[in-house]
Amino acid sequence: MTKTKLVFDPFSAEFFNGAYELYGRMRDEAPVYYSEQYDFYALSRHEDVAACYKDFETFSSARGIDLATVRRGEIPPHKSIIVLDPPDHREMRSLVNKVFTPRAIAELRPMIAEQIDRFLAAADPAEFDVVQDFSALFPMEVISRMLGVPEEAREQVRLWNDELLHREIGQLEMSEKGFNAVVEISRFYYGLVKQRRAEPQDDMISRLVQANVAGDGDEATRLSTMEIAMFASLLGGAGAETVAKLVGSAAVTFARFPGEWQKLREDRTKIPAAVEELLRFESPNQYNVRYSMQETTFHGVTIPAGKPVFLVSGSANRDPEAFTDADVFDIDRDRTEAQNLAFGYGVHSCLGAALARMESAIALERMLDFMPDYEVTWDRCRRVTMANVAGWGSVPVRIRR
């Protein structure tokens, strides 16, 4: 039987609908894949992806993390922590870490539980969409409250974030609507930071402003209004999307592996392990793009300098060389086998990982109460089509009573 030509197109229906079979072929047939259509390289094996995440000197984030921006080869004019390499990244992260502490995250637990309970209480169990009625809503509410976004603006911020990430099939560049959403959300957070400089409140933006002012006078390490606005925009978008997609995928994955759901029903101490396995098995962030600063060779294939390089963590997390029975969803698997790359690795490991894990764990606990026995309406499920992000846009379920 003749195999079809191997084509990895991150803007195709095949990719958006779940590219795990394709990833297997990439790992086996082209671990260093070259796209003639888009002129990028892609690494898909766990060992390679993990190594490149840590090698920021060769694989730079400074030109962006999606293909459209990295292809331009230009360093963005405004500093955002996600598109900085050390030492600039280290300086900004050290300032952000002053307010984004484990204790500060732990103190959010009651508020997170309250918001999750609020949205589930409003849901109709007879006609419940796990994404539209729940997972798309509560993470943005949590992040918005944490940052200090006024209640009347939260829905609009969520819609802006959806628009800037959205891509149609075959659409590489951000749409005009998406670009306008970026402008609006940047303007919004810039204005909010200015307000907090004048009138601090009990929120993260105010604490970032105060940490900036409380510095030792070294201007190079201070966060500007724009830098705080960029960080708020990043956290408000990426933080909400990760949890929204993970919880939506949880409903689908547990329906496909009902024995694992039963394990949680019988023993809720397994919930943290279930979150880790969901992150590995169906990661909301399927890839990040880097810019090759110098020529480098993997598996006999040379990647030239000045090229976009996809680090396909969604494939790496399903690599059978790293994980036993990698395509099996098993919440009891050995977590010491290999590094879970769902939140990146190295200097750009996700700053909000602990928050996302906590939100997801509380959401799973409440879902066990709300929908202990359920079935998915498969013909009405739909995937999202977004840059970098994968998951479900709609997952209708029927709760069995």
N, C-alpha and C positions, 0 to 999 in steps of 0.2 A: 504494500500500500504506500503510495507516494504522499509524503507530507507536504502540506501547503507551505508557502514561503513564510518564514518567521518575520512578523511585522509587529513591532511594539510602537503603538501610536497612543500616547496618553490623552488624546482628544477624540478617541473613537468610541463607538458604542460598545465594542468588545471590552475596552478598558473599563469604562464606567459601569458595566454590568458585572464586573468581577473578573480580574485578569489572572486568576491563580493557575489555570492550566497553561496560559501563555508564559507565566513566570517560570514554571517548570521547564519549559522548552528553552527559555533564555538561559537558565542556570546550566542546562545540559549542553545546548548547542552553541550558544553565544554569550558566555559570561561577561564578555566585553562587547556589548551590542552597539552597532553604529547605525543611526537613522539617516539614510540618504535624503529622505523627505525634509527633515528638520535640521540636519547637520548637528546632531548631538550624540554623545556616547551614554551608555547606561550600564551600571554595574548591578548585578542581581544576587550574587552569592553573599551569604552572611559575613564570611571572613573579609571580603573585599569592602563591603558597605561599611562595616564597623571600623575598619582601618582608615577609610577615607573620611568618615565623620570626625575622627580624631586628628587627621592631618590637615589642619586649616592652612598651613603654609603652602601646600600644593593645591588643595581644593577649597577655594575661597568662597565665603558667603557675602563678600562686600559688594557684589554686583547684583544681588537679589537671590531669591530661592525658587523662582518659577522660570519657565523657559523663556517667556516673552521678555522679561527684564534682563536675564542673564545673557541672552543672545546679543543684546545691545552692547555689552561689554563696558558699560558706563557705571561709575560709582554714584549712587543716588545722592542728591544734594543735602537731604535731611537725614540725620543719624537716627536709625532705629536699631535697637539692640539685636534684632534678628539678622541684620545685614551689616554687622561689624565683625572684623577679625581682631584678635589681640594685637597690640595692647589696648586699643580703644574699647573693645568689647569687655575686657577685664575691668576697666575703670568704671564703665557704665553699670556693669552687672554688680559690682561691689556696692555701688550706691543704691541700686534697686533692692539688693538683698537686705539692706538695712530696714526696709519696711515690709518686704515680702518674706517674713520669717516663719518658721514652723509654728511658733506660738500664735502668730497673727492668723495663720490659716486654720489652726485648731479652734480658735475662738469663733470662727465662722460657722461651725457645725450646727448650732441651734438655728441660725438664720437659714442655712441650706435646707435643713429638715423641714422648717416651717414653709418654705417656698415649694418644696416637693409635695408636701401634704396639701398645700393650697391648690395646686394644679390638679392633683389626683382627685381631690374632693369635688372639683368642678366638672370632672370628666363623666361622661355617660357610659357606664359599663356595658350597655347593650350595643353601643356603636362607638367604639374606642379606637382611635388611631394613636399608636404609641408615640409616633413622631409629632404629628400635627397638633395633638391635644396635650402633649406632655414634654417629650425630650427636646423639641425645638423651642420650648418656651421657658422652662425653669432655669437652664444654665445662663441664658442672657439676663434673666432677672437677678440671679445670684451675682454675676460679674458686674452688672450695672449698679447694684446696691453697694457692692464692695468698692467700686471706683468712685461712687458718688454721683452717678447719672440721675437727674431728676426723674421722678416716676412718669411724668407726661412725655418724656423723650425716649423711653426705653424701647417701645415698639418700633419707632422709627429707626433707632440705631440698629436693631435686629434686622430690619428690612434692608438697610444700607449694606450691612455685612453680607447678607445673602446675595445681593446684587453684585457686589465687587468680586465675589468668588465664582459666580455663575458663568458657565461656558456652554454654548450650544455644541452639538457634535461637530467636530472639525474646526472649532473656533480656538485659535491660538492666543490672539491678542484680547485684552479686556475690551468689552463693548463700550460705546459712548455712555450708556447708562451706568456701567460699572465704574468708568472713570469719574463720572459725576458723583457717584456714591462715595468714592475715595475723597474727592474734594470736599463734599459735604461733611463727611465724618471727621476729616482732619480739621475743618473749620469749627465743627461742634466742640471737639475736645480741646482745641486751642483756646476757644472762648471759655470753656469750663475751667481750664488750668488758670487762666487769667483771673477768673472769679475767685478761685481758691487762694490765689496769692493775696488778693485783697481781703477775703473773708474765709479763713480756714474753717473746715468742718471735720467731723469724725469720719474720714474716708481715706482711701489709699492715695488719691491724687493730692489731697492736703498733706499727707505724710511725706510724699515724694517732694513736694514743694518745701516743706519744713526741713527735710534732710538736706536738701540743696542749700538752703539758707544757713543751716547750722554747720556748713563745711568749715575747713580751716583756712579759707581765703584763696585756695588754689583754684583759679578760674577754670583750668583745664579739666578738673574733675567735677565740675558743677553741671547739673542738668538744666538745660534751658527750657523755656516754656514749650518750644516746639518738640524737644526731646521727650518731655513728659507726655505731651499730647500724642506723639508717635507710639510711645510705650502703651498708653491707655488704649489707643486704637488697636494695637496688636493684641493685647490681653483681652480686650472686649470682643474681638473677632475670633481669634484662634482658640482662646479659652472656652468660649461658648460652643464653637463648632465641634471641638473634640468631644465634649461630653454629649452633645446632642446626637452626634453620629454614633458614638459608642453605645449609648443606651438604646437607640433605635436598632442597631445591629444586634444587640443582646436579645431582643425579642425574636428576631429572625433566627439567630444561631441556636438559642435554646429550644426553639420549635423544631429545628432540624436535628438536635441532639437532646431529646426529651429526658434521657437518663441523667444528664448533667443538671437539668432543672430540678429533677427529683432529688438529687444529692443536696441541692441548696434548700429545698423544702424540708429535708430531714436534718440538715446541719448548717445553720446560718454562719457558723464560724468559717465556712469555706468561701464566704462572699469576697474577701480580699483576693484570694487565689483566683476566683472566677473573673474578677476585674482584670487581673494580670493576663489570664488566658484569652479573654476577649481582646485585649490590646494586642496580643501577639497574633491571634487568629484572624481578626478582622480590623486591622488598625485604621483609624480614621485618617491618619496621615500616611498615604501610600508611598510618597517619595518627597525628597527635597532635591533641588538642583544646585550644583556648585559650578564655579568657574575654574578651569584648570590653569594654574599659574605657571606651570612648567611641564615639559614633556615627561610622561610617565608610562610604564609598561605593566600590563597585567595579562597573564596567560598568553604571552607572545604577541599581544596586540598593543600597539603604541597609541596612547591618547596624546595628541599634540597640545601644546600650550594654547590658551585662548579659546577653549571649547566649553560649551555647556556639558556637564556630566550629571546624569540622573543617579542619585543614590536611592535605589528602589528598596526601601525598608520593608514594604509590604511583601516583597519576594523574599528578602533576607529572613524575615520572621517565619517563613514557611519552608526554609531550606532544610532538607532532611539530613544534611551533613552537620547541622547545628542542633536540630531538635528531633527527637525520636518520634516517629509517626507524625510528622509535621502537619499533615493535612487532617489530622484528627483533633477535634475539640475536646480537651481533657483538662478539667479544672484541677485534677490531682497530679498533673505532671510535675516532674522534677524541675524546679525553677533554677537550679544551678547548672543546667546543661549549657546554656549560652545566654548572652546579653539580649534582653528584649529591646529592640530598637524603635519601638513605637513612639517614644518621646525623644528620639535622637540619641546622640552619644557624644561624649567629649564636651568641649566648651559650650556648644549650642544645645546641650540637653535642656529639655523644656523647663523653664522656670516655674510654670504652673502645674507641673506633673502631680505634686502632692494634692493640690486643690482638685484637679480633675479626678484623681483616684478616689478622694473622699466623696465628692459629689456622686460619682458613679456607684460607689458602694452603698450610699444611703438610698439612691434611686432603686437599686436592685432589691434592697431590703423591703422598701415600700411596695415594689411591684409584686413581691412574693405574697404580701397581704392583699393587694388589690386584684391580682390576676393569678392566683395560685395554679389554676388549671385553665389553659387557654388554647385556642387554635388560631393560626394566621390565615387571613383571607388572601391567599397567594395571588390570585388574579388581579387584585387591586393594589398590590405593592408596587412601588416605583423607586428607582434609584435616583440619586442626585447626579448632576453633571457639573462638576466644580473643578477648579484648578487646585492641584495638590491634595484635595480632600475627597474621600470616598465614603459611601454609606447610603442610607435610605432616606428618601424624602417623604415617604408615606408607608406605614405598616399598620393596616387595619387588623384588629384582632376581635375574636368573639370569645368572651369569657364564659367558660362552662360552669354551671351552677349545680 
